Amino acid sequence: MRLHDVVIHEGDTEKINAILTNFLGESGATEALLIDRSGQLLVATGSSRTLDTVSISALAAGAFSSTAALARLLGETEFTVLFHQGNKESLHVSTVDDHAILLVIFGGQTTVGMVRLFAKEAATAIGQVLSASRSKSRNVDELSTPLTAEESRTTFGEPTKL
């Protein structure tokens, strides 16, 4: 599966949001982002402050990728967790599966140990949802075929020619 082929169905998104919301409550973290390995934001849950989640996702995926290269130089397949500590905020980035990464933002109200413990549980649960989602068959039926010119005209209110 190529990275850009990742599709999360609405029901699966709701399950992932529930997992992430529960994770935030348990860990004390403020935001949780599920991103793919290319940096595409898949699901975001957390406080209502405005963050540039697109840039954060892309940069975190890049850092995770470069750290994987470092791991290979040391004989590891990859490092599964990254931690960045700041004065006010910290980041915890961890592997969910071969296609997804969990990025967590947290402040001084919690500890990296709490985040790490509950992130591992959340990542496992999200991985199960993603695995089940990927195993669902892709339905190819009349809804996935393009509209004909006649269907397009009648669907969008244009009068049909007799």
Residue frames relative to the residue before (quaternion, step in Angstrom):
aa qw qx qy qz dx dy dz
M 1.0000 0.0000 0.0000 0.0000 0.00 0.00 0.00
R 0.3376 -0.7237 0.5656 0.2060 3.55 -0.86 0.96
L 0.6402 -0.5658 0.3565 0.3780 3.58 -1.11 0.64
H 0.7037 0.4666 -0.2919 0.4493 3.58 0.90 -0.80
D 0.5843 0.5695 -0.3757 0.4395 3.59 1.27 0.03
V 0.4554 0.6918 -0.4558 0.3260 3.61 1.24 -0.04
V 0.0184 0.7770 -0.6264 0.0594 3.53 -0.78 1.11
I 0.1110 -0.7688 0.6267 0.0620 3.55 -0.91 0.93
H 0.3528 -0.7516 0.5236 0.1911 3.55 -0.63 1.15
E 0.6872 -0.5155 0.3220 0.3979 3.58 -1.18 0.58
G 0.6671 0.4996 -0.3070 0.4594 3.60 0.88 -0.88
D 0.6542 0.4987 -0.3063 0.4791 3.57 1.06 -0.74
T 0.6062 0.5448 -0.3479 0.4634 3.58 1.08 -0.68
E 0.6385 0.5201 -0.3213 0.4675 3.58 1.00 -0.81
K 0.6436 0.5111 -0.3211 0.4706 3.60 0.99 -0.81
I 0.6642 0.4968 -0.3004 0.4709 3.58 0.94 -0.91
N 0.6300 0.5254 -0.3332 0.4648 3.60 0.98 -0.79
A 0.6451 0.5128 -0.3200 0.4675 3.59 0.99 -0.82
I 0.6378 0.5167 -0.3213 0.4722 3.60 0.98 -0.83
L 0.6931 0.4808 -0.2774 0.4599 3.57 0.87 -0.96
T 0.6277 0.5266 -0.3305 0.4685 3.59 1.03 -0.76
N 0.6436 0.5036 -0.3063 0.4883 3.57 0.99 -0.87
F 0.6309 0.5403 -0.3200 0.4557 3.58 0.98 -0.87
L 0.6618 0.5043 -0.3130 0.4578 3.60 0.88 -0.91
G 0.6517 0.5198 -0.3093 0.4576 3.57 1.01 -0.79
E 0.6975 0.4743 -0.2669 0.4661 3.57 0.95 -0.87
S 0.7624 0.4210 -0.2062 0.4460 3.55 0.88 -0.98
G 0.4039 -0.7056 0.4863 0.3203 3.58 1.08 -0.64
A 0.4325 0.6866 -0.4690 0.3486 3.60 1.26 0.19
T 0.4619 -0.7084 0.4673 0.2578 3.58 -1.19 0.44
E 0.8023 0.0616 -0.0225 0.5933 3.61 1.06 -0.70
A 0.0591 -0.7589 0.6468 0.0469 3.52 -1.25 0.61
L 0.0787 -0.7922 0.6051 0.0015 3.55 -0.84 1.06
L 0.1879 -0.7278 0.6461 0.1325 3.54 -1.01 0.84
I 0.0137 0.8064 -0.5885 0.0569 3.57 -0.65 1.12
D 0.4326 -0.6505 0.5301 0.3298 3.56 -1.19 0.34
R 0.7081 -0.4963 0.3002 0.4027 3.57 -1.26 0.33
S 0.6497 0.4989 -0.3303 0.4690 3.60 1.20 -0.33
G 0.6096 -0.5879 0.3411 0.4080 3.59 1.27 -0.09
Q 0.4555 0.6763 -0.4517 0.3621 3.57 1.28 0.12
L 0.3920 -0.7089 0.5384 0.2321 3.58 -0.82 1.00
L 0.1876 -0.7977 0.5671 0.0833 3.58 -0.78 1.07
V 0.7856 -0.0726 0.0951 0.6071 3.60 0.87 -0.98
A 0.0518 -0.7846 0.6175 0.0216 3.59 -1.02 0.83
T 0.0152 0.7811 -0.6222 0.0504 3.55 -0.95 0.95
G 0.5052 0.6679 -0.4634 0.2897 3.55 -1.05 0.69
S 0.8105 -0.2682 0.1935 0.4835 3.50 -1.30 -0.38
S 0.5580 -0.6616 0.4107 0.2869 3.51 -1.20 0.52
R 0.4100 0.7070 -0.4944 0.2960 3.61 1.18 0.13
T 0.4774 -0.6779 0.4749 0.2951 3.56 -1.10 0.56
L 0.0063 0.7705 -0.6349 0.0573 3.51 -0.77 1.16
D 0.4369 -0.6432 0.5491 0.3063 3.54 -1.17 0.50
T 0.1191 -0.8541 0.5045 0.0417 3.55 0.41 1.29
V 0.5835 0.5684 -0.3809 0.4374 3.59 1.13 -0.51
S 0.6923 0.4557 -0.2742 0.4877 3.60 0.87 -0.94
I 0.6307 0.5300 -0.3363 0.4563 3.59 0.95 -0.84
S 0.6583 0.5165 -0.3061 0.4540 3.59 0.93 -0.91
A 0.6817 0.4917 -0.2909 0.4570 3.57 0.85 -0.98
L 0.6875 0.4784 -0.2896 0.4632 3.59 0.89 -0.90
A 0.6450 0.5131 -0.3247 0.4639 3.60 0.98 -0.77
A 0.6449 0.5051 -0.3243 0.4731 3.60 0.98 -0.78
G 0.6392 0.5200 -0.3214 0.4667 3.58 1.04 -0.75
A 0.6527 0.4991 -0.3090 0.4790 3.57 0.98 -0.84
F 0.6458 0.5194 -0.3164 0.4614 3.56 0.99 -0.83
S 0.6511 0.5197 -0.3002 0.4645 3.56 1.02 -0.84
S 0.6808 0.4704 -0.3035 0.4723 3.60 0.89 -0.86
T 0.6204 0.5259 -0.3390 0.4730 3.59 1.10 -0.62
A 0.5974 0.5481 -0.3576 0.4634 3.59 1.10 -0.62
A 0.6331 0.5179 -0.3262 0.4738 3.59 1.05 -0.73
L 0.6244 0.5211 -0.3276 0.4809 3.59 1.05 -0.74
A 0.6359 0.5368 -0.3252 0.4491 3.57 0.96 -0.88
R 0.6579 0.5125 -0.3122 0.4550 3.59 0.91 -0.89
L 0.6250 0.5337 -0.3383 0.4584 3.60 1.06 -0.67
L 0.7070 0.4223 -0.2442 0.5119 3.56 1.21 -0.53
G 0.6017 -0.5995 0.3447 0.3997 3.57 1.28 0.17
E 0.5428 0.5842 -0.4091 0.4436 3.59 1.27 0.24
T 0.5235 -0.6040 0.4739 0.3695 3.59 -1.17 0.41
E 0.7298 -0.2682 0.1548 0.6095 3.56 1.12 -0.76
F 0.4259 -0.6041 0.5782 0.3454 3.53 -1.33 0.17
T 0.3283 -0.7986 0.4749 0.1702 3.58 -0.66 1.05
V 0.7714 0.2385 -0.1428 0.5724 3.59 1.24 -0.24
L 0.0890 -0.7428 0.6612 0.0566 3.54 -1.14 0.82
F 0.0608 -0.7834 0.6176 0.0335 3.55 -1.07 0.68
H 0.0510 -0.7765 0.6280 -0.0032 3.55 -0.88 1.02
Q 0.1303 -0.8152 0.5626 0.0438 3.57 -0.59 1.13
G 0.0921 -0.7864 0.6100 0.0306 3.53 -0.93 0.99
N 0.6906 -0.4597 0.3471 0.4373 3.56 -1.29 -0.02
K 0.7966 0.2452 -0.1127 0.5409 3.57 0.97 -0.89
E 0.8064 0.1343 -0.0255 0.5754 3.57 0.98 -0.85
S 0.1354 -0.7705 0.6180 0.0777 3.52 -1.24 0.56
L 0.2790 -0.7391 0.5904 0.1654 3.54 -1.31 0.42
H 0.0847 -0.7365 0.6690 0.0527 3.50 -1.17 0.77
V 0.0275 -0.7992 0.5992 -0.0388 3.57 -0.61 1.15
S 0.0828 0.8218 -0.5549 0.0990 3.57 -0.69 1.07
T 0.5877 -0.5890 0.4449 0.3313 3.51 -1.28 0.52
V 0.2236 -0.7233 0.6351 0.1535 3.54 -1.10 0.78
D 0.7342 -0.2249 0.1739 0.6165 3.56 0.90 -1.04
D 0.7767 -0.3479 0.2338 0.4702 3.59 -1.22 -0.28
H 0.7585 0.3891 -0.1933 0.4857 3.59 1.21 -0.41
A 0.7999 0.2920 -0.1181 0.5109 3.60 1.12 -0.54
I 0.1929 -0.7519 0.6263 0.0719 3.50 -1.31 0.65
L 0.2667 -0.7333 0.6034 0.1647 3.55 -1.11 0.75
L 0.0886 -0.7847 0.6134 0.0097 3.56 -0.75 1.12
V 0.0663 -0.8118 0.5799 -0.0142 3.56 -0.71 1.11
I 0.1610 -0.7613 0.6230 0.0800 3.55 -0.99 0.92
F 0.1144 0.8004 -0.5792 0.1044 3.57 -0.82 0.98
G 0.3406 -0.7404 0.5503 0.1819 3.53 -1.22 0.56
G 0.7945 -0.3487 0.2414 0.4346 3.54 -1.28 -0.40
Q 0.5359 0.6469 -0.4004 0.3662 3.59 1.24 -0.13
T 0.7583 0.2241 -0.1573 0.5916 3.59 1.28 -0.10
T 0.4203 -0.6883 0.5261 0.2697 3.56 -1.30 0.03
V 0.6227 -0.5347 0.4063 0.4016 3.54 -1.22 0.42
G 0.6025 0.5731 -0.3561 0.4263 3.60 1.09 -0.63
M 0.6562 0.4926 -0.3028 0.4848 3.59 0.97 -0.85
V 0.6563 0.5034 -0.3127 0.4670 3.56 0.91 -0.91
R 0.6694 0.5150 -0.3021 0.4421 3.57 0.87 -0.96
L 0.6467 0.5310 -0.3148 0.4479 3.59 0.93 -0.90
F 0.7611 0.3847 -0.2129 0.4768 3.55 0.70 -1.07
A 0.5758 0.5716 -0.3822 0.4423 3.61 1.16 -0.45
K 0.6269 0.5370 -0.3397 0.4508 3.57 1.00 -0.76
E 0.6594 0.4950 -0.3015 0.4788 3.58 0.97 -0.85
A 0.6635 0.5040 -0.3021 0.4631 3.58 0.93 -0.92
A 0.6467 0.5254 -0.3213 0.4500 3.59 0.95 -0.86
T 0.6379 0.5189 -0.3267 0.4658 3.59 0.99 -0.79
A 0.6736 0.4919 -0.2925 0.4677 3.59 0.91 -0.92
I 0.6557 0.4942 -0.3114 0.4784 3.60 0.97 -0.84
G 0.6195 0.5516 -0.3345 0.4472 3.58 1.00 -0.80
Q 0.6459 0.5119 -0.3169 0.4694 3.58 1.03 -0.75
V 0.6407 0.5096 -0.3201 0.4769 3.59 1.01 -0.80
L 0.6751 0.4928 -0.2982 0.4609 3.59 0.89 -0.90
S 0.6343 0.5288 -0.3263 0.4600 3.57 1.00 -0.80
A 0.6641 0.4884 -0.3006 0.4797 3.58 0.93 -0.88
S 0.6361 0.5328 -0.3229 0.4553 3.58 1.04 -0.78
R 0.6765 0.4957 -0.2932 0.4590 3.58 0.96 -0.84
S 0.6783 0.4988 -0.2963 0.4509 3.57 1.11 -0.62
K 0.5022 0.6342 -0.4348 0.3956 3.60 1.26 -0.18
S 0.4686 -0.6670 0.4918 0.3062 3.54 -0.99 0.81
R 0.4033 -0.6780 0.5568 0.2600 3.51 -1.14 0.66
N 0.3071 -0.7670 0.5388 0.1648 3.52 -0.61 1.15
V 0.0580 -0.7606 0.6464 0.0167 3.51 -0.87 1.00
D 0.2248 0.7697 -0.5589 0.2114 3.53 -0.29 1.27
E 0.8004 -0.3047 0.1868 0.4813 3.57 -1.23 -0.34
L 0.6265 0.5448 -0.3561 0.4288 3.63 1.09 -0.44
S 0.7076 0.4525 -0.2723 0.4695 3.58 1.15 -0.42
T 0.5922 0.5501 -0.3823 0.4477 3.59 1.25 0.01
P 0.5605 -0.6144 0.4240 0.3587 3.60 -1.02 0.67
L 0.5337 -0.6065 0.4821 0.3390 3.54 -1.22 0.54
T 0.4452 -0.6350 0.5480 0.3134 3.54 -1.16 0.58
A 0.6786 -0.4728 0.3527 0.4377 3.59 -1.24 0.25
E 0.6588 0.5053 -0.3096 0.4635 3.60 0.98 -0.83
E 0.6522 0.5029 -0.3161 0.4711 3.61 0.94 -0.85
S 0.6327 0.5419 -0.3258 0.4472 3.56 1.02 -0.78
R 0.6618 0.5038 -0.3082 0.4618 3.58 0.93 -0.89
T 0.7125 0.4393 -0.2744 0.4733 3.61 0.82 -0.91
T 0.6350 0.5423 -0.3329 0.4379 3.58 1.02 -0.70
F 0.7826 0.3301 -0.1644 0.5016 3.57 0.90 -0.87
G 0.6611 -0.5985 0.2829 0.3531 3.55 1.14 0.65
E 0.4689 0.6470 -0.4811 0.3607 3.58 1.14 0.21
P 0.4998 -0.6527 0.4618 0.3331 3.59 -0.94 0.74
T 0.4204 -0.6939 0.5261 0.2549 3.55 -1.05 0.76
K 0.4203 -0.6792 0.5431 0.2592 3.54 -1.17 0.63
L 0.2844 -0.7696 0.5502 0.1553 3.54 -0.92 0.89
